[in-house]
Amino acid sequence: MLWNFKGPEKAISYTGCVIQLYVALGLGSTECVLLTVMAYDRFNAVCRPLHYGVIMHPKLLQQLAALAWIGGFVESTIQTILVFQLPLCSHHKVDDFMCEEPALIKIACANTTFLESELAIASVLYVVIPLGLILVSYGCIVRSVLRIKSAEGRRKAFGICGSHLIVVVLFFGTVISVYIQPKSKYTQNHSNFITLFYTVVTPSLNPLIYTLRNKESKWALRRLLGRDSS
């Protein structure tokens, strides 16, 4: 996608489109599950700190990671196969920055009711339910934090969750705008920008957001900003 931005010819081969959709869907679905697992990890760290080491043991972490990756790419395999079984219209012009499933459905010259229904079910399984579990986890976290009397304890608890919460808002906010949205002129005009945001901007910000939890990184950033201001 980024390579196509460089030149005047915005084209991609059929095979390239298949690979792009498969990889994007696989990684996106995996991240939905991983963010949910991370919310569960934060829940145990804040709400059950004394039992954290027993609950989040290495074997469970390996199983949750395997579940996220396998579940994400199984869903991607099913979606990709179903999408590319549809006959595409002669112009083959995808109205998007990349081979996204909603954009490919729009150029299909066949009845897409079944695929749209299947996409809606997948969106519920990989977007709505994970986001609901994350919100429940943070509801429990907020309730536990409010019970903490010391300001330092509250600050430390929110520090554990801050970076993850920012990523959740950025990622799920944009994904919902693309996959779970009413069909209106406004959303159609802005869907391309949103796609670009969650495929490029959000992943680029993730390392910075998570790194700022590290004390050495914060110190280096303050030193750099102080040098620039002087």
C-alpha positions in Angstrom: 0.0 0.0 0.0 2.8 2.4 0.9 4.7 1.5 -2.2 1.7 2.4 -4.4 1.6 5.8 -2.8 5.1 6.5 -4.2 4.3 6.2 -7.9 1.6 7.6 -10.1 0.2 4.2 -10.9 -2.0 3.0 -8.1 -2.3 -0.7 -9.1 -2.0 -4.1 -7.5 -2.0 -7.6 -9.0 -4.8 -10.0 -8.2 -2.4 -12.2 -6.3 -1.1 -9.2 -4.4 -4.6 -8.2 -3.5 -5.3 -11.7 -2.1 -2.1 -11.6 0.0 -2.7 -8.1 1.2 -6.3 -8.9 2.3 -5.2 -12.1 4.0 -2.3 -10.6 5.9 -4.2 -7.4 6.9 -7.2 -9.4 8.1 -5.0 -11.9 9.9 -3.0 -9.3 11.8 -6.0 -7.1 12.5 -8.0 -10.0 13.9 -5.0 -11.2 16.0 -4.5 -7.7 17.4 -8.2 -7.6 18.5 -7.7 -10.8 20.5 -4.3 -9.7 21.8 -5.7 -6.4 23.1 -8.4 -8.4 24.9 -5.8 -10.7 26.5 -3.8 -7.6 27.5 -6.9 -6.2 29.2 -7.3 -9.4 31.1 -3.6 -9.2 32.1 -4.1 -5.6 33.4 -7.3 -6.7 35.3 -5.3 -9.4 37.2 -2.4 -7.0 37.8 -4.6 -4.4 39.4 -7.5 -6.3 40.9 -5.7 -9.5 41.9 -2.1 -8.4 42.5 -1.3 -11.1 45.1 -2.5 -13.9 42.8 -1.1 -12.4 39.5 1.9 -14.7 39.3 -0.3 -17.8 39.8 -3.0 -16.8 37.4 -0.8 -15.4 34.5 1.7 -18.3 34.5 3.9 -18.9 31.5 1.9 -21.8 30.1 -1.3 -19.8 30.1 0.4 -16.9 28.4 1.7 -19.2 25.7 -1.8 -20.7 25.2 -3.4 -17.2 25.0 -0.8 -16.1 22.5 -1.4 -19.2 20.3 -5.2 -18.6 20.6 -4.8 -15.1 19.4 -2.6 -15.9 16.3 -4.4 -19.1 15.3 -7.9 -17.5 15.8 -6.9 -14.4 13.9 -5.5 -16.2 10.8 -8.3 -18.8 10.8 -10.8 -16.0 10.5 -8.6 -14.3 7.8 -8.5 -17.6 5.8 -12.3 -18.0 5.8 -12.9 -14.3 4.9 -10.3 -14.3 2.1 -11.6 -17.5 0.5 -15.2 -16.2 0.6 -14.4 -12.8 -0.8 -12.4 -14.0 -3.8 -15.0 -16.5 -4.7 -17.2 -13.6 -5.8 -17.0 -12.5 -9.5 -15.5 -9.0 -9.7 -16.9 -6.3 -12.0 -15.0 -5.5 -15.2 -13.5 -2.2 -14.0 -11.8 -3.9 -10.9 -11.4 -0.4 -9.3 -11.2 -0.7 -5.5 -12.4 2.5 -3.9 -9.9 2.4 -1.0 -6.2 2.7 -0.2 -5.8 -1.1 0.0 -7.7 -4.4 -0.6 -10.2 -4.1 2.3 -13.1 -6.5 2.5 -15.9 -3.8 2.5 -14.3 -2.2 -0.6 -14.0 -5.6 -2.4 -17.6 -6.5 -1.7 -18.8 -3.3 -3.3 -17.2 -4.2 -6.7 -18.6 -7.7 -6.7 -21.0 -8.5 -9.6 -23.1 -10.9 -7.6 -25.4 -11.1 -4.6 -23.3 -10.3 -1.6 -26.0 -10.8 1.1 -24.4 -13.9 2.5 -20.9 -12.4 2.6 -22.2 -9.2 4.3 -24.0 -11.3 6.9 -20.8 -13.4 7.5 -18.8 -10.2 7.8 -21.2 -8.8 10.3 -20.9 -12.1 12.4 -17.1 -11.9 12.2 -17.2 -8.2 13.2 -19.2 -9.2 16.3 -16.8 -12.0 17.2 -13.6 -10.1 16.7 -14.6 -6.5 17.4 -17.8 -6.1 19.4 -17.2 -9.0 21.9 -13.5 -8.2 22.5 -14.2 -4.5 23.0 -17.0 -5.5 25.4 -14.7 -7.7 27.4 -12.1 -4.9 27.5 -14.7 -2.4 28.8 -15.8 -4.9 31.5 -12.2 -5.4 32.5 -11.6 -1.7 32.8 -14.8 -1.2 34.7 -13.5 -3.6 37.3 -10.1 -1.9 37.2 -11.6 1.5 37.8 -13.7 0.2 40.7 -10.6 -1.3 42.3 -8.5 1.8 41.7 -11.2 4.0 43.4 -10.8 1.9 46.5 -7.1 2.6 46.7 -6.6 5.4 49.3 -3.1 6.5 48.4 -2.6 8.9 45.4 0.7 7.0 44.6 -1.2 3.7 44.4 -3.8 5.2 42.1 -1.1 6.7 39.9 0.8 3.5 39.7 -2.4 1.5 38.8 -3.4 4.0 36.1 0.2 3.9 34.8 -0.1 0.1 34.2 -3.2 0.6 32.1 -2.6 3.9 30.4 -0.7 2.8 27.3 -2.9 -0.1 26.6 -6.0 2.0 26.9 -4.7 4.5 24.4 -4.0 1.8 21.9 -7.5 0.3 22.4 -9.1 3.6 21.7 -7.1 4.3 18.6 -7.4 0.8 17.2 -11.0 -0.1 17.9 -12.2 3.4 17.3 -11.0 3.3 13.7 -11.8 -0.4 13.0 -15.4 0.2 14.1 -15.6 3.1 11.8 -14.7 0.9 8.8 -16.4 -2.5 9.6 -19.3 -1.4 11.8 -20.8 1.7 10.4 -24.1 2.9 8.8 -24.1 3.3 5.1 -24.1 7.0 4.7 -22.4 9.6 2.5 -20.4 10.8 5.4 -18.9 7.5 6.3 -18.2 6.6 2.7 -16.3 9.9 2.1 -14.2 9.3 5.2 -13.7 5.5 5.2 -10.5 5.8 3.1 -8.8 8.1 5.5 -9.8 5.9 8.4 -8.4 2.9 6.7 -5.1 4.7 6.2 -5.1 5.8 9.8 -5.5 2.4 11.4 -3.2 0.6 9.0 -0.4 3.1 9.1 -0.7 5.7 11.8 -1.9 3.5 14.7 0.8 0.8 14.2 3.4 3.5 13.9 2.3 5.1 17.2 2.2 1.7 19.1 6.0 1.5 19.8 6.1 5.0 21.1 3.0 4.6 23.3 4.3 1.4 24.9 7.9 2.6 25.2 6.9 5.7 27.2 6.1 3.3 30.1 9.8 2.7 30.3 11.6 5.0 32.8 14.8 5.1 30.8 12.8 6.1 27.7 11.0 8.9 29.6 14.3 10.2 30.9 15.8 10.2 27.4 12.8 12.0 26.0 12.9 14.7 28.7 16.6 15.1 28.1 16.1 15.4 24.3 13.3 18.0 24.7 15.3 19.9 27.2 18.2 20.1 24.8 16.0 21.2 22.0 14.4 24.0 24.1 17.8 25.3 25.2 
